[in-house]
Amino acid sequence: MNVKSRHHLRSDEISELEEEIAAQTGVQMDGDAYEMVELADADFDVVLVDGDPVVVYMDDERPFLTVAGANAYEPTKNVVTVDAGAISFVSDGADVMRPGIVDADDDIEPGDLVLIAEETHGKVLAVGRALEPGAEMVGDSGKVVESLHHVGDDLFEFAV
């Protein structure tokens, strides 16, 4: 991935970013340095928090935690939990199907970005877009979350 530009965020941009992340995920970020990295050949831009790729802007949307960012903090909102049988599929970038889901935040609405965590240790495996309301995600069949970013992809491996 080629870096198009890099710049430190102003204090008002940092406050807005932190408020948005808290509203979406329940995470209170506490970084000292925030740097926006715009990429020339990717569909996302990254915010480095103390040098780590913690926040992503996908498709010019609101900021959201990366897999690494979610695992550095403890998200309490917009979390979809999958069983052990779904881990290998989700980690490889597969969309999430109803049978693999054991729990989902009831406040999730279709179109929301969500964090996909495994049930045993709570580690986040992927970021996706909800296709169904959280209250309707547990069930027998059907795709309910489209995968956007997962363990091992270019964003997960991103380093400047």
Helices and strands as residue ranges (DSSP letters): E 3-8, H 11-25, E 34-39, E 44-49, E 52-58, E 63-65, H 67-72, E 79-82, G 84-86, H 87-91, E 96-97, G 98-100, E 101-104, E 113-118, E 124-130, G 134-136, E 143-150
